[in-house]
Amino acid sequence: MSNLIPLGAVITLMGLVGLIWCILKVTRARKQGLSDDELRAVMQTTVGLNLGALLMSAIGLMMVVLGIILG
């Protein structure tokens, strides 16, 4: 159980990096001045990655809380 907190923290940080990457990807696409259809295509591919990163971060936080409760 002692490994649960550091492992959860690492997973949370990986999810956070994924969220930041998604933000940067969409920001770069908006600054390029793409057409509406091209921007929509970029955002559609980013939505799945964004949700995955959010889920990963939430699971990591749950692991940290579980490690604190059980430890």
CHARMM-style PDB file with segment names, atoms N, HN, CA, C and O in Angstrom:
ATOM      1  N   MET     1       0.807  -1.203   0.000  1.00  0.00      PROA
ATOM      2  CA  MET     1       0.000   0.000   0.000  1.00  0.00      PROA
ATOM      3  C   MET     1       0.848   1.263   0.000  1.00  0.00      PROA
ATOM      4  O   MET     1       0.366   2.335  -0.366  1.00  0.00      PROA
ATOM      5  N   SER     2       2.105   1.145   0.407  1.00  0.00      PROA
ATOM      6  HN  SER     2       2.497   0.274   0.704  1.00  0.00      PROA
ATOM      7  CA  SER     2       2.944   2.341   0.461  1.00  0.00      PROA
ATOM      8  C   SER     2       3.300   2.845  -0.940  1.00  0.00      PROA
ATOM      9  O   SER     2       3.656   4.011  -1.109  1.00  0.00      PROA
ATOM     10  N   ASN     3       3.206   1.977  -1.930  1.00  0.00      PROA
ATOM     11  HN  ASN     3       2.917   1.029  -1.793  1.00  0.00      PROA
ATOM     12  CA  ASN     3       3.512   2.397  -3.302  1.00  0.00      PROA
ATOM     13  C   ASN     3       2.326   3.061  -3.989  1.00  0.00      PROA
ATOM     14  O   ASN     3       2.477   3.625  -5.072  1.00  0.00      PROA
ATOM     15  N   LEU     4       1.170   3.003  -3.383  1.00  0.00      PROA
ATOM     16  HN  LEU     4       1.048   2.544  -2.502  1.00  0.00      PROA
ATOM     17  CA  LEU     4      -0.044   3.515  -4.003  1.00  0.00      PROA
ATOM     18  C   LEU     4      -0.014   5.041  -4.149  1.00  0.00      PROA
ATOM     19  O   LEU     4      -0.475   5.581  -5.156  1.00  0.00      PROA
ATOM     20  N   ILE     5       0.519   5.719  -3.161  1.00  0.00      PROA
ATOM     21  HN  ILE     5       0.893   5.281  -2.344  1.00  0.00      PROA
ATOM     22  CA  ILE     5       0.549   7.193  -3.210  1.00  0.00      PROA
ATOM     23  C   ILE     5       1.512   7.698  -4.287  1.00  0.00      PROA
ATOM     24  O   ILE     5       1.111   8.533  -5.098  1.00  0.00      PROA
ATOM     25  N   PRO     6       2.766   7.229  -4.331  1.00  0.00      PROA
ATOM     26  CA  PRO     6       3.653   7.720  -5.402  1.00  0.00      PROA
ATOM     27  C   PRO     6       3.185   7.318  -6.796  1.00  0.00      PROA
ATOM     28  O   PRO     6       3.300   8.104  -7.737  1.00  0.00      PROA
ATOM     29  N   LEU     7       2.660   6.102  -6.937  1.00  0.00      PROA
ATOM     30  HN  LEU     7       2.567   5.464  -6.173  1.00  0.00      PROA
ATOM     31  CA  LEU     7       2.157   5.652  -8.232  1.00  0.00      PROA
ATOM     32  C   LEU     7       0.973   6.513  -8.672  1.00  0.00      PROA
ATOM     33  O   LEU     7       0.876   6.891  -9.840  1.00  0.00      PROA
ATOM     34  N   GLY     8       0.077   6.820  -7.739  1.00  0.00      PROA
ATOM     35  HN  GLY     8       0.155   6.513  -6.791  1.00  0.00      PROA
ATOM     36  CA  GLY     8      -1.054   7.690  -8.050  1.00  0.00      PROA
ATOM     37  C   GLY     8      -0.612   9.090  -8.430  1.00  0.00      PROA
ATOM     38  O   GLY     8      -1.198   9.719  -9.311  1.00  0.00      PROA
ATOM     39  N   ALA     9       0.423   9.575  -7.761  1.00  0.00      PROA
ATOM     40  HN  ALA     9       0.899   9.064  -7.045  1.00  0.00      PROA
ATOM     41  CA  ALA     9       0.935  10.910  -8.085  1.00  0.00      PROA
ATOM     42  C   ALA     9       1.538  10.939  -9.488  1.00  0.00      PROA
ATOM     43  O   ALA     9       1.361  11.913 -10.219  1.00  0.00      PROA
ATOM     44  N   VAL    10       2.243   9.884  -9.862  1.00  0.00      PROA
ATOM     45  HN  VAL    10       2.386   9.092  -9.267  1.00  0.00      PROA
ATOM     46  CA  VAL    10       2.836   9.814 -11.200  1.00  0.00      PROA
ATOM     47  C   VAL    10       1.739   9.757 -12.262  1.00  0.00      PROA
ATOM     48  O   VAL    10       1.828  10.438 -13.283  1.00  0.00      PROA
ATOM     49  N   ILE    11       0.712   8.952 -12.026  1.00  0.00      PROA
ATOM     50  HN  ILE    11       0.640   8.398 -11.196  1.00  0.00      PROA
ATOM     51  CA  ILE    11      -0.391   8.839 -12.978  1.00  0.00      PROA
ATOM     52  C   ILE    11      -1.132  10.174 -13.099  1.00  0.00      PROA
ATOM     53  O   ILE    11      -1.527  10.578 -14.192  1.00  0.00      PROA
ATOM     54  N   THR    12      -1.310  10.842 -11.978  1.00  0.00      PROA
ATOM     55  HN  THR    12      -0.989  10.514 -11.090  1.00  0.00      PROA
ATOM     56  CA  THR    12      -1.958  12.157 -11.997  1.00  0.00      PROA
ATOM     57  C   THR    12      -1.140  13.161 -12.801  1.00  0.00      PROA
ATOM     58  O   THR    12      -1.696  13.928 -13.586  1.00  0.00      PROA
ATOM     59  N   LEU    13       0.164  13.160 -12.612  1.00  0.00      PROA
ATOM     60  HN  LEU    13       0.616  12.537 -11.974  1.00  0.00      PROA
ATOM     61  CA  LEU    13       1.018  14.084 -13.356  1.00  0.00      PROA
ATOM     62  C   LEU    13       1.022  13.764 -14.849  1.00  0.00      PROA
ATOM     63  O   LEU    13       1.070  14.674 -15.676  1.00  0.00      PROA
ATOM     64  N   MET    14       0.972  12.484 -15.196  1.00  0.00      PROA
ATOM     65  HN  MET    14       0.933  11.745 -14.524  1.00  0.00      PROA
ATOM     66  CA  MET    14       0.889  12.112 -16.616  1.00  0.00      PROA
ATOM     67  C   MET    14      -0.413  12.621 -17.224  1.00  0.00      PROA
ATOM     68  O   MET    14      -0.420  13.115 -18.351  1.00  0.00      PROA
ATOM     69  N   GLY    15      -1.512  12.505 -16.486  1.00  0.00      PROA
ATOM     70  HN  GLY    15      -1.506  12.104 -15.570  1.00  0.00      PROA
ATOM     71  CA  GLY    15      -2.783  13.042 -16.956  1.00  0.00      PROA
ATOM     72  C   GLY    15      -2.751  14.545 -17.094  1.00  0.00      PROA
ATOM     73  O   GLY    15      -3.317  15.096 -18.039  1.00  0.00      PROA
ATOM     74  N   LEU    16      -2.097  15.216 -16.164  1.00  0.00      PROA
ATOM     75  HN  LEU    16      -1.637  14.769 -15.396  1.00  0.00      PROA
ATOM     76  CA  LEU    16      -1.974  16.670 -16.223  1.00  0.00      PROA
ATOM     77  C   LEU    16      -1.148  17.105 -17.426  1.00  0.00      PROA
ATOM     78  O   LEU    16      -1.481  18.088 -18.087  1.00  0.00      PROA
ATOM     79  N   VAL    17      -0.078  16.379 -17.711  1.00  0.00      PROA
ATOM     80  HN  VAL    17       0.193  15.580 -17.174  1.00  0.00      PROA
ATOM     81  CA  VAL    17       0.729  16.672 -18.898  1.00  0.00      PROA
ATOM     82  C   VAL    17      -0.113  16.487 -20.154  1.00  0.00      PROA
ATOM     83  O   VAL    17      -0.014  17.280 -21.090  1.00  0.00      PROA
ATOM     84  N   GLY    18      -0.941  15.448 -20.179  1.00  0.00      PROA
ATOM     85  HN  GLY    18      -1.022  14.804 -19.418  1.00  0.00      PROA
ATOM     86  CA  GLY    18      -1.834  15.237 -21.318  1.00  0.00      PROA
ATOM     87  C   GLY    18      -2.820  16.375 -21.498  1.00  0.00      PROA
ATOM     88  O   GLY    18      -3.084  16.802 -22.623  1.00  0.00      PROA
ATOM     89  N   LEU    19      -3.364  16.867 -20.399  1.00  0.00      PROA
ATOM     90  HN  LEU    19      -3.149  16.520 -19.486  1.00  0.00      PROA
ATOM     91  CA  LEU    19      -4.296  18.002 -20.480  1.00  0.00      PROA
ATOM     92  C   LEU    19      -3.603  19.260 -20.999  1.00  0.00      PROA
ATOM     93  O   LEU    19      -4.167  19.985 -21.819  1.00  0.00      PROA
ATOM     94  N   ILE    20      -2.411  19.517 -20.535  1.00  0.00      PROA
ATOM     95  HN  ILE    20      -1.953  18.929 -19.868  1.00  0.00      PROA
ATOM     96  CA  ILE    20      -1.657  20.687 -20.995  1.00  0.00      PROA
ATOM     97  C   ILE    20      -1.322  20.545 -22.475  1.00  0.00      PROA
ATOM     98  O   ILE    20      -1.377  21.522 -23.221  1.00  0.00      PROA
ATOM     99  N   TRP    21      -0.973  19.328 -22.903  1.00  0.00      PROA
ATOM    100  HN  TRP    21      -0.928  18.534 -22.297  1.00  0.00      PROA
ATOM    101  CA  TRP    21      -0.668  19.092 -24.310  1.00  0.00      PROA
ATOM    102  C   TRP    21      -1.892  19.378 -25.183  1.00  0.00      PROA
ATOM    103  O   TRP    21      -1.768  19.972 -26.254  1.00  0.00      PROA
ATOM    104  N   CYS    22      -3.070  18.956 -24.724  1.00  0.00      PROA
ATOM    105  HN  CYS    22      -3.170  18.473 -23.854  1.00  0.00      PROA
ATOM    106  CA  CYS    22      -4.300  19.213 -25.473  1.00  0.00      PROA
ATOM    107  C   CYS    22      -4.571  20.713 -25.590  1.00  0.00      PROA
ATOM    108  O   CYS    22      -4.964  21.198 -26.651  1.00  0.00      PROA
ATOM    109  N   ILE    23      -4.362  21.433 -24.507  1.00  0.00      PROA
ATOM    110  HN  ILE    23      -4.042  21.038 -23.645  1.00  0.00      PROA
ATOM    111  CA  ILE    23      -4.557  22.883 -24.525  1.00  0.00      PROA
ATOM    112  C   ILE    23      -3.608  23.539 -25.522  1.00  0.00      PROA
ATOM    113  O   ILE    23      -4.015  24.404 -26.298  1.00  0.00      PROA
ATOM    114  N   LEU    24      -2.346  23.128 -25.499  1.00  0.00      PROA
ATOM    115  HN  LEU    24      -2.016  22.426 -24.869  1.00  0.00      PROA
ATOM    116  CA  LEU    24      -1.368  23.709 -26.409  1.00  0.00      PROA
ATOM    117  C   LEU    24      -1.679  23.361 -27.860  1.00  0.00      PROA
ATOM    118  O   LEU    24      -1.500  24.197 -28.745  1.00  0.00      PROA
ATOM    119  N   LYS    25      -2.137  22.152 -28.114  1.00  0.00      PROA
ATOM    120  HN  LYS    25      -2.283  21.473 -27.394  1.00  0.00      PROA
ATOM    121  CA  LYS    25      -2.465  21.738 -29.479  1.00  0.00      PROA
ATOM    122  C   LYS    25      -3.601  22.576 -30.060  1.00  0.00      PROA
ATOM    123  O   LYS    25      -3.522  23.024 -31.204  1.00  0.00      PROA
ATOM    124  N   VAL    26      -4.644  22.786 -29.281  1.00  0.00      PROA
ATOM    125  HN  VAL    26      -4.708  22.422 -28.352  1.00  0.00      PROA
ATOM    126  CA  VAL    26      -5.778  23.583 -29.769  1.00  0.00      PROA
ATOM    127  C   VAL    26      -5.387  25.053 -29.885  1.00  0.00      PROA
ATOM    128  O   VAL    26      -5.819  25.728 -30.820  1.00  0.00      PROA
ATOM    129  N   THR    27      -4.592  25.554 -28.972  1.00  0.00      PROA
ATOM    130  HN  THR    27      -4.241  25.006 -28.213  1.00  0.00      PROA
ATOM    131  CA  THR    27      -4.156  26.950 -29.039  1.00  0.00      PROA
ATOM    132  C   THR    27      -3.320  27.195 -30.290  1.00  0.00      PROA
ATOM    133  O   THR    27      -3.492  28.210 -30.966  1.00  0.00      PROA
ATOM    134  N   ARG    28      -2.409  26.260 -30.600  1.00  0.00      PROA
ATOM    135  HN  ARG    28      -2.269  25.436 -30.051  1.00  0.00      PROA
ATOM    136  CA  ARG    28      -1.607  26.394 -31.815  1.00  0.00      PROA
ATOM    137  C   ARG    28      -2.486  26.350 -33.058  1.00  0.00      PROA
ATOM    138  O   ARG    28      -2.263  27.099 -34.009  1.00  0.00      PROA
ATOM    139  N   ALA    29      -3.480  25.477 -33.049  1.00  0.00      PROA
ATOM    140  HN  ALA    29      -3.661  24.868 -32.276  1.00  0.00      PROA
ATOM    141  CA  ALA    29      -4.376  25.371 -34.209  1.00  0.00      PROA
ATOM    142  C   ALA    29      -5.174  26.662 -34.392  1.00  0.00      PROA
ATOM    143  O   ALA    29      -5.404  27.094 -35.521  1.00  0.00      PROA
ATOM    144  N   ARG    30      -5.592  27.273 -33.297  1.00  0.00      PROA
ATOM    145  HN  ARG    30      -5.406  26.922 -32.379  1.00  0.00      PROA
ATOM    146  CA  ARG    30      -6.355  28.528 -33.401  1.00  0.00      PROA
ATOM    147  C   ARG    30      -5.467  29.668 -33.905  1.00  0.00      PROA
ATOM    148  O   ARG    30      -5.925  30.526 -34.659  1.00  0.00      PROA
ATOM    149  N   LYS    31      -4.195  29.675 -33.488  1.00  0.00      PROA
ATOM    150  HN  LYS    31      -3.822  28.977 -32.875  1.00  0.00      PROA
ATOM    151  CA  LYS    31      -3.289  30.747 -33.915  1.00  0.00      PROA
ATOM    152  C   LYS    31      -2.894  30.601 -35.379  1.00  0.00      PROA
ATOM    153  O   LYS    31      -2.498  31.586 -36.002  1.00  0.00      PROA
ATOM    154  N   GLN    32      -2.990  29.405 -35.944  1.00  0.00      PROA
ATOM    155  HN  GLN    32      -3.311  28.605 -35.438  1.00  0.00      PROA
ATOM    156  CA  GLN    32      -2.637  29.191 -37.348  1.00  0.00      PROA
ATOM    157  C   GLN    32      -3.688  29.773 -38.287  1.00  0.00      PROA
ATOM    158  O   GLN    32      -3.433  29.928 -39.481  1.00  0.00      PROA
ATOM    159  N   GLY    33      -4.832  30.087 -37.774  1.00  0.00      PROA
ATOM    160  HN  GLY    33      -5.039  29.961 -36.803  1.00  0.00      PROA
ATOM    161  CA  GLY    33      -5.878  30.676 -38.594  1.00  0.00      PROA
ATOM    162  C   GLY    33      -6.502  29.670 -39.553  1.00  0.00      PROA
ATOM    163  O   GLY    33      -6.778  29.991 -40.710  1.00  0.00      PROA
ATOM    164  N   LEU    34      -6.718  28.474 -39.075  1.00  0.00      PROA
ATOM    165  HN  LEU    34      -6.494  28.213 -38.136  1.00  0.00      PROA
ATOM    166  CA  LEU    34      -7.318  27.435 -39.906  1.00  0.00      PROA
ATOM    167  C   LEU    34      -8.783  27.754 -40.187  1.00  0.00      PROA
ATOM    168  O   LEU    34      -9.412  28.540 -39.477  1.00  0.00      PROA
ATOM    169  N   SER    35      -9.305  27.136 -41.224  1.00  0.00      PROA
ATOM    170  HN  SER    35      -8.794  26.498 -41.800  1.00  0.00      PROA
ATOM    171  CA  SER    35     -10.726  27.307 -41.519  1.00  0.00      PROA
ATOM    172  C   SER    35     -11.546  26.582 -40.456  1.00  0.00      PROA
ATOM    173  O   SER    35     -11.012  25.817 -39.653  1.00  0.00      PROA
ATOM    174  N   ASP    36     -12.831  26.833 -40.466  1.00  0.00      PROA
ATOM    175  HN  ASP    36     -13.265  27.454 -41.119  1.00  0.00      PROA
ATOM    176  CA  ASP    36     -13.703  26.230 -39.455  1.00  0.00      PROA
ATOM    177  C   ASP    36     -13.676  24.706 -39.512  1.00  0.00      PROA
ATOM    178  O   ASP    36     -13.633  24.043 -38.476  1.00  0.00      PROA
ATOM    179  N   ASP    37     -13.700  24.158 -40.713  1.00  0.00      PROA
ATOM    180  HN  ASP    37     -13.734  24.697 -41.555  1.00  0.00      PROA
ATOM    181  CA  ASP    37     -13.695  22.697 -40.848  1.00  0.00      PROA
ATOM    182  C   ASP    37     -12.381  22.094 -40.372  1.00  0.00      PROA
ATOM    183  O   ASP    37     -12.381  21.052 -39.716  1.00  0.00      PROA
ATOM    184  N   GLU    38     -11.261  22.735 -40.694  1.00  0.00      PROA
ATOM    185  HN  GLU    38     -11.261  23.581 -41.227  1.00  0.00      PROA
ATOM    186  CA  GLU    38      -9.960  22.229 -40.259  1.00  0.00      PROA
ATOM    187  C   GLU    38      -9.821  22.326 -38.743  1.00  0.00      PROA
ATOM    188  O   GLU    38      -9.321  21.406 -38.096  1.00  0.00      PROA
ATOM    189  N   LEU    39     -10.265  23.444 -38.185  1.00  0.00      PROA
ATOM    190  HN  LEU    39     -10.672  24.192 -38.711  1.00  0.00      PROA
ATOM    191  CA  LEU    39     -10.206  23.615 -36.730  1.00  0.00      PROA
ATOM    192  C   LEU    39     -11.116  22.613 -36.035  1.00  0.00      PROA
ATOM    193  O   LEU    39     -10.759  22.083 -34.983  1.00  0.00      PROA
ATOM    194  N   ARG    40     -12.272  22.350 -36.600  1.00  0.00      PROA
ATOM    195  HN  ARG    40     -12.562  22.781 -37.455  1.00  0.00      PROA
ATOM    196  CA  ARG    40     -13.190  21.368 -36.034  1.00  0.00      PROA
ATOM    197  C   ARG    40     -12.562  19.968 -36.059  1.00  0.00      PROA
ATOM    198  O   ARG    40     -12.739  19.195 -35.117  1.00  0.00      PROA
ATOM    199  N   ALA    41     -11.840  19.644 -37.114  1.00  0.00      PROA
ATOM    200  HN  ALA    41     -11.696  20.272 -37.879  1.00  0.00      PROA
ATOM    201  CA  ALA    41     -11.178  18.344 -37.212  1.00  0.00      PROA
ATOM    202  C   ALA    41     -10.087  18.199 -36.150  1.00  0.00      PROA
ATOM    203  O   ALA    41      -9.946  17.140 -35.540  1.00  0.00      PROA
ATOM    204  N   VAL    42      -9.327  19.255 -35.937  1.00  0.00      PROA
ATOM    205  HN  VAL    42      -9.442  20.116 -36.433  1.00  0.00      PROA
ATOM    206  CA  VAL    42      -8.289  19.224 -34.898  1.00  0.00      PROA
ATOM    207  C   VAL    42      -8.924  19.047 -33.523  1.00  0.00      PROA
ATOM    208  O   VAL    42      -8.444  18.264 -32.704  1.00  0.00      PROA
ATOM    209  N   MET    43      -9.996  19.775 -33.280  1.00  0.00      PROA
ATOM    210  HN  MET    43     -10.386  20.412 -33.946  1.00  0.00      PROA
ATOM    211  CA  MET    43     -10.646  19.699 -31.975  1.00  0.00      PROA
ATOM    212  C   MET    43     -11.315  18.345 -31.750  1.00  0.00      PROA
ATOM    213  O   MET    43     -11.355  17.859 -30.619  1.00  0.00      PROA
ATOM    214  N   GLN    44     -11.844  17.727 -32.813  1.00  0.00      PROA
ATOM    215  HN  GLN    44     -11.812  18.122 -33.732  1.00  0.00      PROA
ATOM    216  CA  GLN    44     -12.468  16.409 -32.658  1.00  0.00      PROA
ATOM    217  C   GLN    44     -11.434  15.361 -32.275  1.00  0.00      PROA
ATOM    218  O   GLN    44     -11.724  14.478 -31.468  1.00  0.00      PROA
ATOM    219  N   THR    45     -10.237  15.444 -32.839  1.00  0.00      PROA
ATOM    220  HN  THR    45     -10.002  16.161 -33.494  1.00  0.00      PROA
ATOM    221  CA  THR    45      -9.208  14.479 -32.454  1.00  0.00      PROA
ATOM    222  C   THR    45      -8.689  14.757 -31.048  1.00  0.00      PROA
ATOM    223  O   THR    45      -8.257  13.843 -30.345  1.00  0.00      PROA
ATOM    224  N   THR    46      -8.733  16.009 -30.648  1.00  0.00      PROA
ATOM    225  HN  THR    46      -9.084  16.751 -31.219  1.00  0.00      PROA
ATOM    226  CA  THR    46      -8.202  16.369 -29.334  1.00  0.00      PROA
ATOM    227  C   THR    46      -9.187  16.036 -28.210  1.00  0.00      PROA
ATOM    228  O   THR    46      -8.759  15.809 -27.079  1.00  0.00      PROA
ATOM    229  N   VAL    47     -10.473  16.002 -28.487  1.00  0.00      PROA
ATOM    230  HN  VAL    47     -10.821  16.187 -29.406  1.00  0.00      PROA
ATOM    231  CA  VAL    47     -11.472  15.760 -27.447  1.00  0.00      PROA
ATOM    232  C   VAL    47     -11.268  14.386 -26.806  1.00  0.00      PROA
ATOM    233  O   VAL    47     -11.328  14.261 -25.582  1.00  0.00      PROA
ATOM    234  N   GLY    48     -11.030  13.368 -27.612  1.00  0.00      PROA
ATOM    235  HN  GLY    48     -10.982  13.470 -28.606  1.00  0.00      PROA
ATOM    236  CA  GLY    48     -10.814  12.027 -27.061  1.00  0.00      PROA
ATOM    237  C   GLY    48      -9.576  11.963 -26.184  1.00  0.00      PROA
ATOM    238  O   GLY    48      -9.589  11.358 -25.112  1.00  0.00      PROA
ATOM    239  N   LEU    49      -8.506  12.593 -26.651  1.00  0.00      PROA
ATOM    240  HN  LEU    49      -8.495  13.084 -27.522  1.00  0.00      PROA
ATOM    241  CA  LEU    49      -7.282  12.621 -25.853  1.00  0.00      PROA
ATOM    242  C   LEU    49      -7.477  13.411 -24.562  1.00  0.00      PROA
ATOM    243  O   LEU    49      -6.938  13.053 -23.514  1.00  0.00      PROA
ATOM    244  N   ASN    50      -8.245  14.476 -24.652  1.00  0.00      PROA
ATOM    245  HN  ASN    50      -8.683  14.766 -25.504  1.00  0.00      PROA
ATOM    246  CA  ASN    50      -8.527  15.299 -23.481  1.00  0.00      PROA
ATOM    247  C   ASN    50      -9.302  14.503 -22.430  1.00  0.00      PROA
ATOM    248  O   ASN    50      -8.980  14.547 -21.243  1.00  0.00      PROA
ATOM    249  N   LEU    51     -10.316  13.783 -22.877  1.00  0.00      PROA
ATOM    250  HN  LEU    51     -10.578  13.747 -23.842  1.00  0.00      PROA
ATOM    251  CA  LEU    51     -11.100  12.982 -21.931  1.00  0.00      PROA
ATOM    252  C   LEU    51     -10.261  11.860 -21.323  1.00  0.00      PROA
ATOM    253  O   LEU    51     -10.388  11.554 -20.138  1.00  0.00      PROA
ATOM    254  N   GLY    52      -9.406  11.255 -22.138  1.00  0.00      PROA
ATOM    255  HN  GLY    52      -9.303  11.504 -23.101  1.00  0.00      PROA
ATOM    256  CA  GLY    52      -8.518  10.209 -21.621  1.00  0.00      PROA
ATOM    257  C   GLY    52      -7.554  10.742 -20.578  1.00  0.00      PROA
ATOM    258  O   GLY    52      -7.322  10.103 -19.552  1.00  0.00      PROA
ATOM    259  N   ALA    53      -6.990  11.916 -20.843  1.00  0.00      PROA
ATOM    260  HN  ALA    53      -7.178  12.435 -21.676  1.00  0.00      PROA
ATOM    261  CA  ALA    53      -6.067  12.527 -19.884  1.00  0.00      PROA
ATOM    262  C   ALA    53      -6.792  12.917 -18.601  1.00  0.00      PROA
ATOM    263  O   ALA    53      -6.243  12.782 -17.508  1.00  0.00      PROA
ATOM    264  N   LEU    54      -8.019  13.398 -18.734  1.00  0.00      PROA
ATOM    265  HN  LEU    54      -8.465  13.508 -19.622  1.00  0.00      PROA
ATOM    266  CA  LEU    54      -8.804  13.752 -17.550  1.00  0.00      PROA
ATOM    267  C   LEU    54      -9.127  12.514 -16.718  1.00  0.00      PROA
ATOM    268  O   LEU    54      -9.050  12.548 -15.490  1.00  0.00      PROA
ATOM    269  N   LEU    55      -9.487  11.428 -17.387  1.00  0.00      PROA
ATOM    270  HN  LEU    55      -9.550  11.401 -18.385  1.00  0.00      PROA
ATOM    271  CA  LEU    55      -9.760  10.176 -16.685  1.00  0.00      PROA
ATOM    272  C   LEU    55      -8.510   9.655 -15.987  1.00  0.00      PROA
ATOM    273  O   LEU    55      -8.572   9.191 -14.849  1.00  0.00      PROA
ATOM    274  N   MET    56      -7.388   9.735 -16.671  1.00  0.00      PROA
ATOM    275  HN  MET    56      -7.338  10.112 -17.596  1.00  0.00      PROA
ATOM    276  CA  MET    56      -6.125   9.283 -16.088  1.00  0.00      PROA
ATOM    277  C   MET    56      -5.776  10.092 -14.846  1.00  0.00      PROA
ATOM    278  O   MET    56      -5.335   9.532 -13.842  1.00  0.00      PROA
ATOM    279  N   SER    57      -5.967  11.382 -14.909  1.00  0.00      PROA
ATOM    280  HN  SER    57      -6.325  11.836 -15.725  1.00  0.00      PROA
ATOM    281  CA  SER    57      -5.690  12.241 -13.769  1.00  0.00      PROA
ATOM    282  C   SER    57      -6.628  11.938 -12.603  1.00  0.00      PROA
ATOM    283  O   SER    57      -6.201  11.921 -11.449  1.00  0.00      PROA
ATOM    284  N   ALA    58      -7.895  11.700 -12.901  1.00  0.00      PROA
ATOM    285  HN  ALA    58      -8.242  11.713 -13.839  1.00  0.00      PROA
ATOM    286  CA  ALA    58      -8.860  11.387 -11.842  1.00  0.00      PROA
ATOM    287  C   ALA    58      -8.538  10.042 -11.186  1.00  0.00      PROA
ATOM    288  O   ALA    58      -8.637   9.910  -9.967  1.00  0.00      PROA
ATOM    289  N   ILE    59      -8.158   9.058 -11.977  1.00  0.00      PROA
ATOM    290  HN  ILE    59      -8.077   9.165 -12.968  1.00  0.00      PROA
ATOM    291  CA  ILE    59      -7.803   7.747 -11.415  1.00  0.00      PROA
ATOM    292  C   ILE    59      -6.568   7.881 -10.527  1.00  0.00      PROA
ATOM    293  O   ILE    59      -6.498   7.272  -9.459  1.00  0.00      PROA
ATOM    294  N   GLY    60      -5.605   8.671 -10.967  1.00  0.00      PROA
ATOM    295  HN  GLY    60      -5.663   9.165 -11.835  1.00  0.00      PROA
ATOM    296  CA  GLY    60      -4.414   8.889 -10.148  1.00  0.00      PROA
ATOM    297  C   GLY    60      -4.746   9.558  -8.824  1.00  0.00      PROA
ATOM    298  O   GLY    60      -4.200   9.188  -7.785  1.00  0.00      PROA
ATOM    299  N   LEU    61      -5.637  10.539  -8.856  1.00  0.00      PROA
ATOM    300  HN  LEU    61      -6.080  10.840  -9.700  1.00  0.00      PROA
ATOM    301  CA  LEU    61      -6.034  11.191  -7.609  1.00  0.00      PROA
ATOM    302  C   LEU    61      -6.787  10.240  -6.690  1.00  0.00      PROA
ATOM    303  O   LEU    61      -6.637  10.294  -5.469  1.00  0.00      PROA
ATOM    304  N   MET    62      -7.607   9.360  -7.290  1.00  0.00      PROA
ATOM    305  HN  MET    62      -7.729   9.317  -8.282  1.00  0.00      PROA
ATOM    306  CA  MET    62      -8.291   8.350  -6.474  1.00  0.00      PROA
ATOM    307  C   MET    62      -7.300   7.408  -5.814  1.00  0.00      PROA
ATOM    308  O   MET    62      -7.485   7.003  -4.666  1.00  0.00      PROA
ATOM    309  N   MET    63      -6.252   7.063  -6.540  1.00  0.00      PROA
ATOM    310  HN  MET    63      -6.101   7.392  -7.473  1.00  0.00      PROA
ATOM    311  CA  MET    63      -5.225   6.174  -5.977  1.00  0.00      PROA
ATOM    312  C   MET    63      -4.518   6.846  -4.812  1.00  0.00      PROA
ATOM    313  O   MET    63      -4.230   6.204  -3.801  1.00  0.00      PROA
ATOM    314  N   VAL    64      -4.238   8.138  -4.952  1.00  0.00      PROA
ATOM    315  HN  VAL    64      -4.473   8.659  -5.773  1.00  0.00      PROA
ATOM    316  CA  VAL    64      -3.569   8.875  -3.867  1.00  0.00      PROA
ATOM    317  C   VAL    64      -4.471   8.899  -2.627  1.00  0.00      PROA
ATOM    318  O   VAL    64      -4.017   8.624  -1.516  1.00  0.00      PROA
ATOM    319  N   VAL    65      -5.735   9.226  -2.825  1.00  0.00      PROA
ATOM    320  HN  VAL    65      -6.104   9.449  -3.727  1.00  0.00      PROA
ATOM    321  CA  VAL    65      -6.664   9.296  -1.686  1.00  0.00      PROA
ATOM    322  C   VAL    65      -6.815   7.918  -1.041  1.00  0.00      PROA
ATOM    323  O   VAL    65      -6.829   7.800   0.185  1.00  0.00      PROA
ATOM    324  N   LEU    66      -6.926   6.890  -1.860  1.00  0.00      PROA
ATOM    325  HN  LEU    66      -6.915   6.985  -2.855  1.00  0.00      PROA
ATOM    326  CA  LEU    66      -7.037   5.533  -1.338  1.00  0.00      PROA
ATOM    327  C   LEU    66      -5.779   5.140  -0.553  1.00  0.00      PROA
ATOM    328  O   LEU    66      -5.872   4.497   0.492  1.00  0.00      PROA
ATOM    329  N   GLY    67      -4.620   5.524  -1.055  1.00  0.00      PROA
ATOM    330  HN  GLY    67      -4.544   6.047  -1.905  1.00  0.00      PROA
ATOM    331  CA  GLY    67      -3.378   5.245  -0.347  1.00  0.00      PROA
ATOM    332  C   GLY    67      -3.296   5.971   0.994  1.00  0.00      PROA
ATOM    333  O   GLY    67      -2.770   5.433   1.968  1.00  0.00      PROA
ATOM    334  N   ILE    68      -3.816   7.189   1.037  1.00  0.00      PROA
ATOM    335  HN  ILE    68      -4.243   7.627   0.246  1.00  0.00      PROA
ATOM    336  CA  ILE    68      -3.821   7.945   2.294  1.00  0.00      PROA
ATOM    337  C   ILE    68      -4.780   7.308   3.287  1.00  0.00      PROA
ATOM    338  O   ILE    68      -4.461   7.180   4.469  1.00  0.00      PROA
ATOM    339  N   ILE    69      -5.959   6.907   2.808  1.00  0.00      PROA
ATOM    340  HN  ILE    69      -6.218   7.011   1.848  1.00  0.00      PROA
ATOM    341  CA  ILE    69      -6.946   6.319   3.703  1.00  0.00      PROA
ATOM    342  C   ILE    69      -6.470   4.982   4.252  1.00  0.00      PROA
ATOM    343  O   ILE    69      -6.613   4.704   5.442  1.00  0.00      PROA
ATOM    344  N   LEU    70      -5.899   4.152   3.373  1.00  0.00      PROA
ATOM    345  HN  LEU    70      -5.782   4.378   2.406  1.00  0.00      PROA
ATOM    346  CA  LEU    70      -5.472   2.822   3.812  1.00  0.00      PROA
ATOM    347  C   LEU    70      -4.126   2.829   4.519  1.00  0.00      PROA
ATOM    348  O   LEU    70      -3.789   1.886   5.233  1.00  0.00      PROA
ATOM    349  N   GLY    71      -3.360   3.891   4.319  1.00  0.00      PROA
ATOM    350  HN  GLY    71      -3.635   4.658   3.739  1.00  0.00      PROA
ATOM    351  CA  GLY    71      -2.029   3.933   4.921  1.00  0.00      PROA
ATOM    352  C   GLY    71      -2.098   4.523   6.266  1.00  0.00      PROA
ATOM    353  OT1 GLY    71      -1.075   4.646   6.940  1.00  0.00      PROA
TER     354      GLY     71
END
